[in-house]
């Protein structure tokens, strides 16, 4: 049992299973990685407690960010080696002045360095950095156009927060007909409860929640299938 599953009441797991949830999902022929909002504004500086990180940026997740960071780096590296598309999303701080924040919070996101990516996972020239105004990377953005041009039928998600922008993007990805996978070790949240509850619900309804090792195995198999 994965660590996050230990926070789910056993009865919920059993009842959802009886209801036919948790069905398996198989990848298609070409995957893209969506790195959701892994910027300093949602992480906070390394070495800070959660309270200190929130004082720096109200949306920061603190230590959980930096626990996940090496795993996210490893996942990004895998997509680079396989020459598969990578999309990084971040908050559109400019247009948010007119359209409002992605949540009902009135906290200001316009702080120095908010949209900077940590050096270890920073995008490269071939990666697309997608600014979004709301939680989902799909909502009023040209993401589906890009994925169509890239012949993508499978989406792998990582990032922050599990309960917010990751979940919203996963639901919209599934709703748009993509095969959706969430790498649990590469997602993080300021709340362990919210992290676990949303992984549980996405795994039940909208995606396959997999480990980093499972993602590596899946992408290797997908590459072999595409070559046949």
C-alpha positions as CSV (number, residue, x, y, z in Angstrom):
1,X,0.0,0.0,0.0
2,X,1.3,3.4,-1.0
3,X,1.8,6.0,1.7
4,X,-1.0,8.2,0.6
5,X,-3.5,5.3,0.7
6,X,-2.9,4.9,4.4
7,X,-4.9,8.1,4.9
8,X,-7.9,6.7,3.2
9,X,-10.5,4.9,5.4
10,X,-10.6,1.2,4.5
11,X,-14.3,1.3,4.1
12,X,-14.1,3.9,1.4
13,X,-11.6,1.8,-0.6
14,X,-13.9,-1.2,-0.3
15,X,-17.1,0.6,-1.2
16,X,-15.6,2.3,-4.2
17,X,-14.2,-1.0,-5.3
18,X,-17.7,-2.6,-5.0
19,X,-19.1,0.3,-7.1
20,X,-16.8,-0.5,-10.0
21,X,-14.4,2.3,-9.5
22,X,-10.5,2.0,-9.8
23,X,-10.7,0.4,-13.3
24,X,-7.4,0.2,-15.1
25,X,-6.3,2.5,-17.8
26,X,-3.8,1.7,-20.6
27,X,-1.6,4.3,-22.3
28,X,-1.9,5.1,-25.9
29,X,0.9,5.6,-28.4
30,X,2.4,8.9,-27.5
31,X,2.5,10.7,-24.1
32,X,3.2,14.2,-23.0
33,X,4.2,15.4,-19.6
34,X,2.3,18.3,-17.9
35,X,4.3,19.9,-15.1
36,X,1.6,21.8,-13.2
37,X,2.7,25.1,-11.6
38,X,6.0,23.9,-10.0
39,X,7.2,27.5,-9.4
40,X,8.7,29.2,-6.4
41,X,5.3,30.7,-5.5
42,X,3.8,27.3,-5.0
43,X,7.0,25.8,-3.4
44,X,8.7,28.5,-1.3
45,X,12.4,28.5,-0.8
46,X,14.2,25.3,0.2
47,X,14.8,24.7,3.9
48,X,11.7,26.6,5.1
49,X,9.0,25.2,7.3
50,X,5.5,25.3,5.9
51,X,4.7,28.3,8.0
52,X,7.8,30.2,6.8
53,X,7.1,29.3,3.2
54,X,3.5,30.6,3.5
55,X,4.9,33.8,4.9
56,X,7.1,34.1,1.8
57,X,4.3,33.1,-0.6
58,X,0.8,32.6,0.6
59,X,0.3,29.7,-1.9
60,X,3.5,27.8,-1.0
61,X,3.6,24.2,0.1
62,X,6.9,24.2,1.9
63,X,8.8,21.0,2.7
64,X,6.5,18.7,0.6
65,X,7.7,20.6,-2.5
66,X,11.3,19.8,-2.0
67,X,10.7,16.2,-1.1
68,X,8.9,15.8,-4.5
69,X,11.5,17.9,-6.5
70,X,14.1,15.2,-7.2
71,X,11.4,12.8,-8.3
72,X,9.9,15.5,-10.6
73,X,13.4,16.1,-12.0
74,X,13.8,12.4,-12.7
75,X,10.4,12.2,-14.5
76,X,11.2,15.2,-16.6
77,X,14.6,13.7,-17.4
78,X,12.8,10.5,-18.6
79,X,10.6,12.5,-21.0
80,X,13.7,14.3,-22.3
81,X,15.5,11.1,-23.0
82,X,12.5,9.7,-24.8
83,X,12.1,13.0,-26.8
84,X,8.5,13.4,-25.7
85,X,6.7,16.7,-25.3
86,X,6.8,18.6,-21.9
87,X,4.4,21.4,-21.0
88,X,5.0,23.6,-18.0
89,X,2.1,25.6,-16.7
90,X,2.3,28.7,-14.5
91,X,0.0,31.4,-13.3
92,X,-0.8,34.2,-15.7
93,X,-0.1,37.0,-13.2
94,X,-0.7,39.7,-15.9
95,X,-4.3,38.7,-16.9
96,X,-5.2,37.7,-13.4
97,X,-5.4,41.4,-12.6
98,X,-8.6,41.5,-14.7
99,X,-9.9,37.9,-14.5
100,X,-9.2,37.2,-10.9
101,X,-7.2,34.4,-9.2
102,X,-7.6,30.7,-9.9
103,X,-9.2,30.2,-6.5
104,X,-11.5,32.4,-4.4
105,X,-8.5,33.4,-2.2
106,X,-7.8,37.1,-2.3
107,X,-4.1,36.6,-1.6
108,X,-1.8,38.6,-3.9
109,X,0.4,36.4,-6.1
110,X,2.3,39.3,-7.5
111,X,5.5,38.8,-5.5
112,X,9.0,38.9,-6.7
113,X,10.1,35.5,-8.1
114,X,6.6,33.9,-7.8
115,X,6.7,32.4,-11.3
116,X,10.4,31.4,-11.3
117,X,11.0,27.7,-11.8
118,X,13.4,25.9,-9.5
119,X,16.7,25.4,-11.3
120,X,16.7,21.6,-11.1
121,X,13.4,21.3,-13.1
122,X,13.5,24.5,-15.2
123,X,12.1,24.3,-18.7
124,X,14.4,24.2,-21.8
125,X,14.0,25.8,-25.1
126,X,12.1,22.9,-26.6
127,X,9.5,22.9,-23.8
128,X,6.3,24.9,-23.8
129,X,5.6,27.2,-20.9
130,X,1.9,27.7,-20.8
131,X,0.4,30.7,-18.8
132,X,-3.0,30.0,-17.4
133,X,-5.5,32.2,-15.6
134,X,-7.5,29.5,-13.8
135,X,-6.9,26.1,-12.1
136,X,-7.0,23.9,-15.2
137,X,-4.2,24.0,-17.8
138,X,-7.0,23.4,-20.3
139,X,-9.4,26.2,-19.3
140,X,-9.4,28.9,-22.1
141,X,-5.9,27.9,-23.2
142,X,-4.6,26.4,-26.5
143,X,-3.3,23.3,-24.8
144,X,-5.5,20.9,-26.9
145,X,-4.3,22.4,-30.1
146,X,-0.7,21.8,-29.1
147,X,-1.4,18.2,-28.0
148,X,-3.2,17.5,-31.3
149,X,-0.2,18.9,-33.3
150,X,2.1,16.7,-31.2
151,X,-0.1,13.6,-31.9
152,X,-0.5,13.0,-28.1
153,X,-3.1,10.7,-26.8
154,X,-1.7,10.1,-23.3
155,X,-1.1,12.7,-20.6
156,X,1.1,12.2,-17.5
157,X,0.7,14.8,-14.8
158,X,2.9,16.0,-11.9
159,X,3.1,19.1,-9.8
160,X,1.1,21.2,-7.4
161,X,-1.3,21.3,-5.8
162,X,-2.7,17.8,-5.9
163,X,-6.1,19.1,-4.7
164,X,-6.2,22.2,-6.9
165,X,-4.5,22.8,-10.3
166,X,-3.4,19.2,-10.7
167,X,-6.8,17.8,-10.1
168,X,-8.5,20.4,-12.3
169,X,-6.1,19.7,-15.2
170,X,-6.5,16.0,-14.8
171,X,-10.3,16.1,-14.9
172,X,-10.3,18.3,-18.0
173,X,-7.7,16.1,-19.6
174,X,-9.8,13.1,-19.1
175,X,-12.9,15.0,-20.2
176,X,-11.1,15.9,-23.4
177,X,-10.6,12.3,-24.2
178,X,-6.9,11.8,-23.2
179,X,-5.7,8.8,-21.3
180,X,-4.6,10.3,-18.0
181,X,-2.0,9.3,-15.5
182,X,-0.9,11.0,-12.3
183,X,2.5,10.2,-10.8
184,X,1.7,10.3,-7.0
185,X,5.3,10.8,-5.8
186,X,5.7,13.7,-8.2
187,X,2.7,15.7,-6.9
188,X,2.5,17.7,-3.7
189,X,0.2,19.8,-1.6
190,X,0.3,21.9,1.6
191,X,-2.1,19.4,3.2
192,X,-1.4,15.7,3.4
193,X,-5.1,15.0,3.9
194,X,-6.0,17.0,0.7
195,X,-3.2,15.3,-1.2
196,X,-4.4,11.8,-0.3
197,X,-8.1,12.5,-0.7
198,X,-7.6,13.9,-4.2
199,X,-5.3,11.1,-5.4
200,X,-7.9,8.7,-4.1
201,X,-10.7,10.4,-6.0
202,X,-8.7,10.9,-9.2
203,X,-7.7,7.3,-9.2
204,X,-11.3,6.2,-8.7
205,X,-12.8,8.4,-11.5
206,X,-10.5,10.3,-13.8
207,X,-7.0,8.8,-14.0
208,X,-4.6,6.0,-13.2
209,X,-2.5,7.1,-10.2
210,X,0.8,5.4,-10.6
211,X,4.3,5.5,-9.0
212,X,7.4,6.9,-10.6
213,X,8.7,3.4,-11.2
214,X,5.4,2.4,-12.9
215,X,5.6,5.6,-15.0
216,X,9.1,4.7,-16.2
217,X,8.0,1.1,-17.1
218,X,4.9,2.4,-18.8
219,X,6.7,4.9,-21.0
220,X,9.3,2.3,-22.0
221,X,6.5,0.0,-23.1
222,X,4.8,2.8,-25.0
223,X,8.0,3.6,-26.8
224,X,8.4,0.0,-27.9
225,X,4.7,-0.1,-29.0
226,X,5.2,3.1,-31.1
227,X,8.2,1.6,-32.8
228,X,6.3,-1.5,-33.9
